[in-house]
């Protein structure tokens, strides 16, 4: 999970059509009985914009689109029911609200993960006149979310929270949470599922494999010192590129670079650590100076 920037004041055109306004009004009458299954003309534009904002990655696990795998419009606050509160009818009034729509993969959104879960620490919010004007929902009353954030949600929101301070990754591909919000987000979205751990660990393993290959070639004198340094710098640069928002599991690359000693050097022998460590320190120093 990484933080993203969304302009709440600039929703997709599909959410501004007369048809969508009628559906919003209908949802206020029907409440959690309302059918959100068809966004009609709004769904296409919403999905397109969310894919741009999230760089075609799941907002929770950072998995990208691939064949037979489609990202979905996800309601941060559930629109029909709340698993943790059987008396709550869901946040049906936010069903078409731009500030409540995220992008998620099926495994985070539905398959035994987030679904209709939305645990909070504060008092749960119900629709009331604070969100309405003459019985009509006013989007701008739904954000910048001061009233809703009084619920103190335990699920991190990549559009609102600085999520990076709550989650950290391990060389094993596992993820851990700081504070209750980080821990509960991992639990709610099932961010420790096997497929994610394997994918994240593969990134670390592939970098280690490349570095070890270069070390072996250098020790066996198959490549010169200059070529060895150049090859390692290419790997270091690839780690930096992996930190880009458009890259899958970008936070894993961030931790590899920021915690290079733990993720990489500790996996090498003493002589290998010396060969790689001094070159990485020089590379990192140069990059910091450039910035």
C-alpha positions in Angstrom: 0.0 0.0 0.0 1.3 3.4 -0.9 -0.3 6.9 -0.5 -1.9 8.4 -3.6 -3.2 11.9 -4.4 -6.8 12.3 -5.5 -8.5 15.6 -6.3 -11.8 15.2 -4.4 -13.0 18.4 -6.1 -12.6 16.9 -9.5 -14.7 13.7 -9.9 -15.0 11.9 -13.2 -17.7 13.2 -15.5 -19.7 10.0 -15.1 -20.4 10.9 -11.5 -21.8 14.3 -12.5 -24.4 13.2 -15.0 -28.1 13.6 -14.5 -28.5 9.8 -14.5 -26.0 9.4 -11.7 -27.7 12.2 -9.7 -31.0 10.3 -10.0 -29.3 7.2 -8.7 -27.8 9.0 -5.8 -31.3 10.3 -4.9 -32.7 6.8 -5.3 -30.0 5.4 -3.0 -31.1 7.9 -0.3 -34.6 6.5 -0.4 -33.8 2.8 -0.8 -30.8 2.9 1.6 -29.0 -0.5 1.7 -31.6 -2.1 -0.5 -30.4 0.0 -3.4 -28.8 -1.8 -6.2 -25.3 -0.5 -6.9 -24.6 -3.3 -9.4 -24.8 -1.0 -12.4 -23.1 2.4 -12.5 -24.3 2.8 -16.1 -22.3 5.7 -17.7 -20.4 6.5 -14.6 -18.5 3.2 -14.1 -16.3 3.4 -17.1 -15.1 6.9 -16.3 -14.6 6.2 -12.6 -12.6 3.0 -13.3 -10.4 4.8 -15.9 -9.6 7.7 -13.5 -8.9 5.4 -10.6 -6.5 3.3 -12.7 -4.6 6.5 -13.6 -4.5 7.6 -9.9 -3.4 4.2 -8.7 -1.1 3.4 -11.7 -3.1 0.3 -12.5 -2.3 -1.2 -9.1 -4.5 -2.4 -6.2 -4.8 0.3 -3.6 -4.3 -2.2 -0.9 -1.7 -4.7 -2.0 0.0 -3.0 -5.0 -0.7 -5.9 -7.4 -1.0 -4.8 -11.0 -3.4 -5.9 -13.7 -2.6 -9.0 -15.7 -4.4 -11.4 -18.0 -7.7 -12.6 -16.6 -7.3 -10.3 -13.6 -9.3 -7.1 -13.4 -9.1 -4.3 -10.8 -12.4 -3.2 -9.3 -14.1 -0.1 -7.9 -13.9 -0.5 -4.2 -16.0 1.3 -1.5 -13.7 2.2 1.3 -16.7 2.6 3.6 -19.0 -0.3 2.8 -22.2 0.7 1.0 -24.7 -2.0 2.2 -23.6 -3.4 5.5 -20.8 -3.3 8.1 -19.6 -6.6 9.4 -18.6 -5.1 12.7 -22.0 -3.5 13.4 -25.1 -5.4 12.5 -27.3 -2.4 13.3 -25.6 -0.2 10.7 -27.3 -0.1 7.3 -24.0 0.7 5.6 -22.7 3.9 4.1 -25.2 3.8 1.2 -25.1 7.6 0.8 -21.4 7.3 -0.1 -22.1 4.6 -2.8 -21.4 7.1 -5.6 -19.2 9.5 -3.7 -15.8 10.1 -5.4 -14.0 10.4 -2.1 -15.2 6.9 -1.1 -14.2 5.1 -4.2 -10.8 3.3 -4.4 -9.2 0.7 -6.7 -8.7 -2.8 -5.5 -8.0 -6.3 -6.7 -10.6 -9.1 -6.3 -8.5 -10.8 -3.6 -8.3 -7.7 -1.4 -11.8 -6.5 -2.1 -13.9 -9.7 -2.0 -12.2 -13.1 -1.7 -12.0 -13.5 2.1 -10.5 -10.1 2.7 -11.8 -6.6 3.1 -15.4 -7.0 1.7 -17.8 -5.2 4.1 -15.4 -5.0 7.0 -14.8 -1.5 8.4 -13.7 -1.5 12.0 -13.4 1.8 13.9 -12.2 3.0 17.3 -14.6 6.0 17.5 -18.3 6.4 17.2 -19.9 5.2 13.9 -21.4 7.8 11.6 -24.9 7.6 10.2 -26.3 9.8 7.5 -27.8 13.0 8.9 -28.3 16.6 7.9 -24.6 17.3 8.0 -24.3 15.6 4.6 -27.6 16.9 3.1 -29.1 20.2 1.9 -32.8 20.1 1.4 -32.7 16.3 1.4 -30.1 16.2 -1.3 -26.6 14.8 -0.8 -23.9 17.4 -1.2 -20.6 15.8 -2.2 -18.5 18.6 -0.7 -20.0 17.8 2.7 -18.5 14.3 2.4 -14.9 15.7 2.3 -12.3 16.7 3.3 -13.7 14.0 5.6 -13.4 15.7 9.0 -16.7 14.4 10.2 -16.2 10.9 8.8 -12.6 10.7 10.2 -14.1 11.2 13.7 -14.9 7.5 13.4 -11.2 6.8 13.7 -11.2 4.0 11.1 -8.7 1.2 11.6 -8.4 0.5 7.9 -5.8 2.7 6.3 -7.0 4.9 3.4 -4.3 5.5 0.7 -6.0 8.7 -0.4 -6.1 10.2 3.1 -3.5 8.6 5.3 0.2 8.6 5.1 0.1 4.9 4.9 3.8 4.4 4.6 4.4 5.1 8.3 2.2 2.2 9.3 3.6 -0.7 7.3 7.0 -2.2 6.9 8.3 -5.1 4.9 10.7 -7.9 5.7 13.3 -9.7 3.4 11.0 -12.8 3.7 8.3 -11.0 1.8 6.2 -10.6 4.9 4.6 -7.3 6.0 4.3 -6.0 9.5 2.2 -3.1 10.9 3.1 -0.2 13.2 0.4 0.6 15.7 -3.1 -0.9 15.7 -4.1 0.7 12.3 -1.2 -0.9 10.5 -1.8 -4.3 12.1 -5.5 -4.3 11.4 -5.1 -3.2 7.8 -2.9 -6.2 7.2 -5.5 -8.4 8.7 -8.5 -6.8 7.0 -7.0 -6.9 3.5 -5.2 -10.2 4.1 -1.9 -8.7 3.0 -0.1 -11.7 4.4 -1.6 -14.2 1.9 0.8 -16.6 0.4 0.7 -15.2 -3.1 1.8 -11.8 -1.9 4.5 -13.0 0.3 6.0 -15.1 -2.5 5.8 -12.2 -5.0 7.5 -9.8 -2.7 10.2 -12.3 -1.7 10.9 -13.0 -5.3 11.9 -9.3 -5.8 14.5 -9.6 -3.0 15.7 -13.0 -4.2 16.1 -11.8 -7.8 18.2 -8.9 -6.7 20.4 -11.1 -4.5 20.8 -13.6 -7.3 22.0 -10.8 -9.7 24.4 -9.4 -7.1 25.9 -12.9 -6.2 26.3 -13.6 -9.9 28.3 -10.4 -10.4 30.4 -11.2 -7.3 31.3 -14.7 -8.6 32.2 -13.3 -12.0 34.5 -10.7 -10.3 36.2 -13.1 -7.9 36.8 -15.5 -10.8 38.2 -12.6 -12.8 35.7 -13.0 -15.6 35.0 -9.2 -15.3 37.1 -6.2 -14.4 36.7 -4.0 -11.4 35.2 -1.3 -13.6 32.7 -3.7 -15.1 31.8 -5.1 -11.7 31.1 -1.7 -10.3 29.1 -0.7 -13.4 27.0 -3.9 -13.2 26.3 -3.4 -9.5 25.3 0.2 -10.1 22.9 -1.0 -12.7 21.3 -3.2 -10.1 21.1 -0.3 -7.6 19.5 1.8 -10.3 16.9 -0.9 -10.9 16.0 -0.8 -7.3 15.5 2.9 -7.4 13.3 2.5 -10.5 11.3 -0.1 -8.7 10.4 2.5 -6.1 8.5 4.4 -8.8 4.7 4.7 -8.2 4.0 2.8 -11.4 5.9 -0.3 -10.3 4.3 -3.3 -8.7 5.2 -3.7 -5.0 7.1 -0.4 -5.0 7.3 -0.3 -1.2 9.3 -3.5 -1.2 11.9 -1.8 -3.4 11.9 1.2 -1.1 12.8 -1.0 1.9 15.5 -2.9 -0.1 17.1 0.5 -0.8 16.5 2.1 2.6 17.4 -1.1 4.5 20.1 -2.5 2.1 22.2 -3.9 4.9 19.3 -6.0 6.3 17.8 -7.0 2.9 21.0 -7.7 1.0 24.3 -7.4 2.8 23.3 -9.7 5.7 22.7 -12.4 3.1 26.3 -12.2 1.9 29.6 -13.5 3.2 32.0 -11.0 4.9 34.2 -10.5 1.8 31.1 -10.2 -0.4 29.6 -7.6 2.0 32.7 -5.5 1.7 32.8 -5.6 -2.1 29.1 -4.7 -2.4 28.7 -2.5 0.6 31.3 0.2 -0.2 29.9 0.5 -3.8 26.4 0.8 -2.6 27.3 3.4 0.0 29.1 5.4 -2.8 26.1 5.1 -5.1 23.6 6.1 -2.4 25.7 9.1 -1.4 25.9 10.3 -5.0 22.1 9.9 -5.5 21.4 11.9 -2.3 23.7 14.7 -3.4 22.1 14.9 -6.8 18.6 15.2 -5.1 
